Amino acid sequence: MNILCTSRTRAFVAIAVLVVVSVLLLGSLAHGQTNDTLQVDYIDVGQGDSILLRASDGTDILIDGGLFQAGPTVVAHLQDKGIDDIDVMILTHADTDHVGGLIHVLSSTIPVESVLYNGQDNTSQDYLYFLTQAQRQGITPTLVQAGQSFTWGSINAVVLNPQATPGAGQNENSVTLLITYGEVRFLFTGDIGSDTEQTLLEGVAGTQTLRQWLPANVLKVAHHGSGGSSSAPFLEAVGAECAVISVGANNSYGHPAQETLDRLQAAGAQVLRTDQLGAITLTTDGQTIEGCTRTFVFLPLAMQQAHLAPAPPPAGNVVITTIFYDGVEGSQEPDEYVEIRNDDAQAVQLGGWTLRDESSHAFTFPSFEMQPGQTCRVYTNEQHPEWCGFSYGNGAAIWNNSGDCARLRDGTEVLVDDYCY
């Protein structure tokens, strides 16, 4: 009898355990919980910025490198973390406390696959040396602009700055990125000041307001905590639970400013400083984040009214190959056109895509399946079926003889390609 009861009990326990495990497994899958993680290292480079993002899928991103003399520290940190290549190197702007250390990284044995920057002119020795080192590695830096989005492995990014019309000075043109991993959002601000913060609160890129991308769980405090950054309205819009200040101890600039610390406290952010803690590492599985003194758990974005997911990547690899405008010398072509080519391996549906010039003359593509390798033209007035039949139907010239830019966006308004002459 006891044996029978024991057997039944064991069977009941086994079934109960199986049910519990199944429920937990289904719950994890329903909430997208996996063993994948993203680690964000705010490297202690003294008075400067350098941030390493390490995803468990092998994606590695480096934002800035501190002063030139901090370069060996950055390289040693990368080596210590087992980084065997940098997928994306991002220079927020050309100030020496951001660009200098990247020279050492480019000169190291760690390969760098791509470089993003703001493209602003600068004649500092460190910046020119940085460009030279990138060229020696066969890298042509890519200019980024507000409204662009990227997907790097499991990491999504939206560019919020620089704007199409540059701000005043390097700091205000810092590359500013919202990076999303699962439900967790990191905002990286370079050295932007209150002027650019106001632009982000009020500005528009394409058809998207910039303010909608500001809510973030973690904020890299701009300009090392300068009093001219981190305005109260900006901090309120970001709503960060955790704020990291990369700053040198006893620096001559007085960073971080007490008024900035007061504003961060008033905004409810937990402040972490590299001058007090050394290198800071935050770890997220896309649902929770650890390393900011306590563990934060985030609700799905659908339950966070202010938080919106970043734009999806472009729907296809279609490029603008040329713009023929009326002022092209010696040409007999009777009408202007923009030529595009499908460099994707698959057909791309162009329905709902738009083509705009700098004056926002808009052509919206009808339903049309563009085949791999196919070339089409969008004429200003005429229709040419042999070139896919696209036409603005505009009797006056669209493309300026003195120079213009064409921007091709997919049906979700994500920038696919741009071309300027």
N, C-alpha and C positions, 0 to 999 in steps of 0.2 A: 504493500500500500504506500509506504513511504517512497519506495522507488518510483512508483507510478506518479505520485505527487511531485517528486523532484523532477522527473522527466518533463511533466507538464509545465512546471514552473520555469525550467530552463528553456523550453520551447517558447513560452510566453515572453520571457525576457529577451530571447533572441529576436522574436518578431518585433517587440517594442523597440529594441535598439535599431533594427533595420528601418522601422518607420521613422524614428527620430533622425537617423542619418539621411534618409531620403528627403525628409522635409527640409533639413538644413542644406542639403545639396541643391534641391530645387530653389530654395530661397536664395542661395548664393548665386545660382545661375540667373534667377529673375532680377537680381540687383547688379548683375555684371561683375560680381566679385571673383577675382582670380588671384593667382600668386604674382601677377605682374606688378611692378613698382616703378616709380620715378623718384630718384634721389637728386636733390638740388643742393649743391655745395656753394656757399658764399665764401670764397677763399679769402683768407686774411692776407691782403696785399698792402696793408697800411692805408695810406690816404689814396684810395683809388677803388675801382670796381673790377672784379673778376668772378664770374659765376659759371659753374659747370653743371649741366643737366645730364644725368645718366639714367637712361631707361633700361629696364631688364631685357628688352628686345634687342639691345646692342646699339641703340641710337644715342650718340654723344654730341652735345651742343656746348660750345664755349662762347660766353658773352663777355667781351672785354678781357684785358690782361693786366690792368694796373700799370704802374710806372715801369720804365725800362729795367730798373734795378730789381723789380719784383718778378721779372721774367723767370729766373731760375726757380723761384718759389712755385710759380704756376706750373712749370714743366715737371718739377718734382711731385707736385700734387697729382698731376695727370698720371705720371708713372706709378705712383703709390696706389692709385685706384685701378691700375691695370688697363688704362685707356690705350688701345692700339691704333685708333684713328679718330679724327674729329670729323663728324659728318657735316656739321655746319659751324663755322666761326662767324660771330656777329660782332662787328665794331659799331658801337652805338654812335660814337662821334670821335673826332680826331684829337681831342685833348690828350696830353701826354700821360695823364693818370688813368687812361683807358686803353690807349693804343700801344704804349711802350712794351709791355710784357708780351704782347702778341708776336712781336718780332722774334723773341726767343722760341716761342712755340712753332712758328713757321720755319725756324732754323733747326729745330730738333729732328729727331728720328720719327716723330709721330706724324703720319700723313694727315693732311687737311684736304677734305674733298671740295669744300665750297666756302666762299666768304660773302657775307652780306654787309652793306654799309650804307651811309646816307648820301654819299657822293658829293659832299660839300667840299669846295676848294680849301686847301690849307697848305701852308708852306713850311710847317714845322719839320725839323729834321727827323723826328721819330715817325711822323706820318708818311713822309716820303720814303723812308727806309722800309716801313711796313709795306707800302705799295710795291717797292722793288723786290722785297722778299716774296711777296705773293706772286709776282711775275716770274721769278726764278723757279717757283714751284709749279708754273704752268696754270696759275689761277687768275682768272679775270673776275674781280669783285663784282657782285650783282647789286645794282641800285634798288633800294626798296622804297615804298611810298605808302602812305595811309590808304587803307582799303584792300591791300593785298592779303592773301591768306596762303598758308603753307601747311602741308602735312609731312612730317618727318617721322616715319615709323608710327609709333603709337602716340606721338605728340602732335597736337594741332596748334597753329599759331596764326594770329591776326595782327597785322601791322597797323598801329594807330598814329604813328608819326615817323618820318617827317611828312609835312603837308605838300601838296602840289606847288603852292606858293611858299617858298622857304621863309622861316622865321628869322629873327635878328640874332646872328651869332651861332656858334657851334652848339652850345648847350640846348637852345630852343629847338634845334634840328636833330636832337638825339633820336636814334631809332628806339621807338617805344613799342613793346610787344605784349599782347595778352597770350599767354601759353596755357593750354588746357590739357589736362590728363584725366580722363574719365569725367567726374563731376567737379574736380578741383582745379582752380584757376589761379595762375601766377601772373602778376603784372610787373614788368620790368621797364623802368622809366628813364634810364640813363641819367642825364643831368638836366632834364627839363625844368623850367621855372614856372611861376604862376601864370605867365602869359600863355604858354603852351597848354597848361592845365585848363585855362579858360577856353582855349580852342577845342580841346577834347570834350569839354562840357557842352559846347555849342555847335561844333563843326559837323560837316557832312562829308563823307567820301563816297562818291557815286550816289546811290540812293540810300545809303546806310548812315544813320547818325552815329557819331563816334561815341557818344555818351553810353550807348547800349552795351559797348564792349568793356566799360570801365569796372563793373563789379568784379571783385577778385577776393579770393580767400587769403592770399599772401601778396603783400606789396613790397617791392624793392624800393625803399624810400629814395626819392630823387635827390641828386646832387649832395650825397653824403649827409643829408639832414640840414641843408642850408635853410636859413630863414626865408629865402626868396622862393622856396618850393613848398610843396605839401600844404596848400591852402585848405582852409576848412571846408569849402564847398567841394573841392576835389576829393578830400578824404571821405567826406560823407557819401559821395557818389561811388567811391571804390568799396567802402564798407569792409575793409580787410580785418580779419581776426588777428593776423600776425604781420608785423612790419619789420623788415630787416634793414639796418643801416650799415653800409660798408664804409668804414672811416678809420683814419689813423689816430693813434693815441696822441694827445697833446699837440694836435696840428695847429698851424699858425692861422687857420681860417676861422677857428672857433666852431667847427662842426663837431657834433650836431648842435644847432642853435636851440636854446632853451624854449623859445616860442614854438619851434617845430615839435619838440618833445611834448610840450603842453597840448598842442593840437592833436597829436597822435593819441595821447592819453584821453583827451576829450572824445575822440572818435571811437574809443574802446579797443584800440589795437594793442596787442602784446608786442613790446619792442625788444628786438634782439640786436646787439651791436658787436661788430667784429673787434672793436678796440677793447671791449670788455670780455668777450667770450672766445676770441680767436676765430678759427674757421667754424662756420655754422652749417649743419646739414639738416635739411627737412626731407622727410620721406613720406610719400603718399602711395596708396594702392588705387587711387582714383575715387575713393569713397571717404577715407579718413586721412588725416595728416598728423605726423608725429615730429617732434623736435621743437615745438614752440611752447615749451614748459609743460603744457598739457596736451592731450589728444583731442582734436576736433573731429566731429562726425558731421558730414554734410548730407543734407537731403538731396534727392535727385533734382536736377535743374527744373524739371516741370513743376516742382513745388516751391521753387525760389523765384518769386515774381520778377525780381530785378535782374536775375541772372539768365543770360541767353547763351546758347552754344555758339562756337565760332562757325563762320561760313564754311560750307563744304568745299573741297578742292574743285578746280574747274572741271567741267564735264568732258573735256577732250583736249588733245594737244594740237590746237589749230593756231597757226602763226600768221602774222601779217608780213608779207614778203616785200611789198613796195607800195608807195603811194604815187600815182601819176597825177600831177596837177597842171593847170593851164600854163604855168610859167616855165615848164620844162623846155629848155632851149632846143630848137631844131626839130621838135617832134611834130609829126603829122596826125597824131591821134586826135579824133574829133571831140572826145569827151573825157572828163576826169574819171579816175577809178582808184579803188583800193583793192589790192590783190591779196588773197588769203590762201593758205595751203593746209591741208590736213596731214600733219606729220604723225598722226596716231596710227597704230597698227589695226584699228578697228574703225568702222564707219561712225560718224558723229552726227547726231541730230541737232541741227542748227535752229530749229523752231523756238522762237522766243529770245534768241540771242540779240544783242544790240551792238551797233558800231557807231561811235560818236567822235566828233572832232572837239577841239578845245572850246568851241562856241556852243557845244551840246546839240548840234544838228544830229538827230538820231535816226538811224535806220534799224528797223526791227525785222529780223529774218523770219520769213514764213516757214512752214514745215518743209524741211529739206534735209535729206540724208546725204551728207558729204562723205564720199568714199575715201579709203586710205590713199594718200598720195594725190588726191584730186585738188586742182587749183580753180578757184572761183574769183570773180571780180564783182565789186559793188560799184556800179557806175553812178555818176551824179545825176544824169538825165536820161541817157539812152538805155535801152534794154538789149542785151546780147545773149540769146539762148545758149550759144556755144560756150559762154562763160558763166553758166548757171542762171542767167536771167535776172540778177538782182539789180535794182535801181532805186535811188532816192526819189526819182521823178521830180527833181528840183531844177528849174530852168536857169537858176543863177549858180555861179561857182560856189563850192563849199570849202575847198582846200586852199588855204592862203598861200600865195606865191612866196611870201616872206618867211614861211615856216609854220608848221602845224603838227599836231599829234593826233593819231588815231588810237582809240581804245576799244578793244573787243571784249565784251563781257558775256558770260553764259546766262542762262535763263534765271539764275539766282543772283545775278548781278556781281558774281565773282569775276575779277579781272583775269582774262585768259591770256591776252597779249596786248602790248602797246608798241607803237612805232612812231618816231618823231623824225622830222627832216628839217 
